[in-house]
Amino acid sequence: MIRRPSRAIATWLKNANPEETASIEVMEYALSNLINISLIIIISLGIGHSMGKYGETALALFSFILLRFFSGGVHISSSLGCMAITIVLCSTIPRLPVLNRPEILIFTLLCILLLLLFAPQVHNEAGFKPELKRLFKIISLCIVSSNLIFWSSIISVSFLIQCLTLIPLKGDK
């Protein structure tokens, strides 16, 4: 779904400026990611707006994406699958019952444990510098711990869902 337009745009860009552009494959990959995240944001916020939960959906989406950037996590091989799951999650979280402070504390402590055990969860072939792992773990822990200031039920659920993606699946290293 996303690959065809990404390839077409990358080819157009390469033809327009062959000397100063990256390879078509590199641009296609980058454009696919950009289109994917843009569609996730636009569709999720559209659903949130139609449900009267625009701000809450934006908060769920922002907190999920922010933590995911630093902590990593399991990837779904299909961009369409990734998009669908993220949209459903971020559109559903604002509709869940509100957690009380003890529940938020439990979710936060569970997230901290998962981050300590598994973050950051990145693939070696992604070009991730090993010396950044410790820094990204610390940043992830700070992000999650910040909810002990905000006490947000939405942030708490978003963080927990993201932290669950850190647990290696059977066959992962």
C-alpha positions as MATLAB code, in Angstrom:
seq = 'MIRRPSRAIATWLKNANPEETASIEVMEYALSNLINISLIIIISLGIGHSMGKYGETALALFSFILLRFFSGGVHISSSLGCMAITIVLCSTIPRLPVLNRPEILIFTLLCILLLLLFAPQVHNEAGFKPELKRLFKIISLCIVSSNLIFWSSIISVSFLIQCLTLIPLKGDK';
ca = [
       0.000    0.000    0.000;
       2.708    2.468    0.999;
       5.569    0.974   -0.978;
       4.274    1.897   -4.443;
       3.846    5.645   -3.812;
       7.142    5.721   -1.889;
       8.932    4.099   -4.831;
       7.296    6.511   -7.306;
       8.278    9.588   -5.257;
      11.831    8.264   -4.717;
      12.220    7.600   -8.447;
      10.909   11.070   -9.290;
      13.329   12.669   -6.805;
      16.271   10.650   -8.145;
      15.454   11.610  -11.740;
      15.091   15.262  -10.765;
      18.505   15.396   -9.087;
      20.536   12.209   -9.688;
      23.855   13.595   -8.426;
      22.763   14.884   -5.026;
      20.168   12.359   -3.898;
      20.499    9.073   -2.078;
      19.715    5.798   -3.803;
      16.116    5.073   -4.740;
      16.040    2.264   -2.154;
      17.192    4.537    0.679;
      14.721    7.266   -0.250;
      11.917    4.712   -0.675;
      12.574    3.352    2.832;
      12.621    6.829    4.379;
       9.497    7.909    2.497;
       7.669    4.727    3.513;
       8.402    5.482    7.163;
       7.357    9.110    6.771;
       4.098    8.213    5.008;
       3.384    5.466    7.551;
       3.794    7.702   10.602;
       1.918   10.567    8.925;
      -1.056    8.323    8.147;
      -1.045    6.932   11.694;
      -1.139   10.445   13.145;
      -3.759   11.807   10.724;
      -6.109    8.818   10.987;
      -5.742    8.469   14.777;
      -6.399   12.161   15.359;
      -9.326   12.046   12.932;
     -10.870    9.163   14.872;
     -10.147   10.929   18.154;
     -11.816   14.087   16.886;
     -14.890   12.185   15.683;
     -15.183   10.532   19.122;
     -14.801   13.830   20.968;
     -11.436   12.641   22.334;
      -8.994   14.590   20.149;
      -6.710   15.771   22.954;
      -6.734   12.414   24.694;
      -5.927   10.606   21.446;
      -3.098   13.052   20.744;
      -1.735   12.404   24.244;
      -1.905    8.619   23.785;
      -0.231    8.869   20.380;
       2.488   11.292   21.512;
       3.382    9.343   24.659;
       3.463    6.029   22.775;
       5.632    7.385   19.928;
       7.978    9.298   22.255;
       8.731    6.266   24.399;
       8.971    3.991   21.375;
      11.591    6.256   19.786;
      13.932    5.779   22.746;
      13.009    2.287   23.930;
      12.455    0.506   20.622;
      10.349   -2.631   20.540;
       9.044   -5.445   18.420;
       8.257   -4.485   14.846;
       5.445   -5.794   12.713;
       6.756   -6.774    9.301;
       3.825   -5.211    7.437;
       3.521   -1.421    7.385;
      -0.243   -1.799    7.000;
      -0.356   -4.072   10.065;
       1.760   -1.624   12.058;
      -0.479    1.221   11.008;
      -3.697   -0.624   11.859;
      -2.523   -1.781   15.289;
      -1.150    1.623   16.263;
      -4.315    3.406   15.136;
      -6.555    0.964   17.007;
      -4.446    1.208   20.179;
      -4.151    4.992   20.205;
      -7.832    5.422   19.379;
      -8.903    2.924   22.053;
      -6.751    4.079   24.984;
      -8.763    7.306   25.553;
     -11.964    5.211   25.732;
     -10.669    2.962   28.541;
     -11.756    3.465   32.166;
      -9.608    5.992   34.029;
      -7.000    4.468   36.315;
      -6.638    5.652   39.902;
      -3.298    6.678   41.439;
      -2.384    3.244   42.851;
      -3.066    1.651   39.441;
      -0.980    4.308   37.675;
       1.825    3.651   40.170;
       1.663   -0.105   39.502;
       1.673    0.444   35.713;
       4.619    2.846   36.045;
       6.642    0.454   38.210;
       5.933   -2.388   35.790;
       7.111   -0.175   32.902;
      10.292    0.693   34.791;
      10.984   -3.006   35.362;
      10.415   -3.827   31.682;
      12.657   -0.941   30.622;
      15.418   -2.044   32.979;
      15.237   -5.589   31.626;
      14.755   -5.017   27.905;
      15.304   -1.422   26.742;
      16.383   -0.357   24.299;
      15.167   -3.085   21.991;
      16.760   -2.326   18.631;
      18.029   -4.396   15.746;
      21.784   -4.307   15.241;
      21.380   -3.802   11.502;
      19.550   -0.526   12.143;
      22.894    1.247   12.569;
      22.304    1.871   16.275;
      25.534    2.825   18.030;
      26.092    0.552   21.055;
      27.281    3.465   23.206;
      23.814    5.039   22.884;
      22.056    2.053   24.491;
      22.677    3.189   28.047;
      21.646    6.759   27.241;
      18.436    5.608   25.534;
      17.617    3.373   28.512;
      18.075    6.311   30.894;
      15.964    8.596   28.698;
      13.246    5.913   28.493;
      13.263    5.546   32.290;
      12.983    9.329   32.701;
      10.092    9.497   30.237;
       8.153    6.785   32.065;
       9.000    8.202   35.505;
       7.654   11.595   34.425;
       4.157   10.169   34.716;
       4.669   10.173   38.489;
       4.394   13.955   38.095;
       1.465   13.966   35.626;
      -0.455   10.971   37.018;
      -2.141   10.503   33.653;
      -4.139    7.357   33.089;
      -3.786    7.724   29.304;
      -0.011    8.120   29.471;
       0.226    5.198   31.875;
      -1.641    2.830   29.548;
       0.275    4.081   26.488;
       3.584    3.497   28.244;
       2.589    0.030   29.426;
       1.520   -1.057   25.956;
       4.782    0.255   24.511;
       6.849   -1.440   27.228;
       5.120   -4.753   26.516;
       6.509   -4.550   22.964;
       9.997   -4.728   24.482;
       9.546   -8.296   25.667;
      11.363  -10.486   23.147;
       9.081  -12.871   21.322;
       9.948  -16.540   20.965;
      12.873  -16.793   18.569;
      14.018  -13.180   19.106;
      17.405  -12.505   20.645;
];
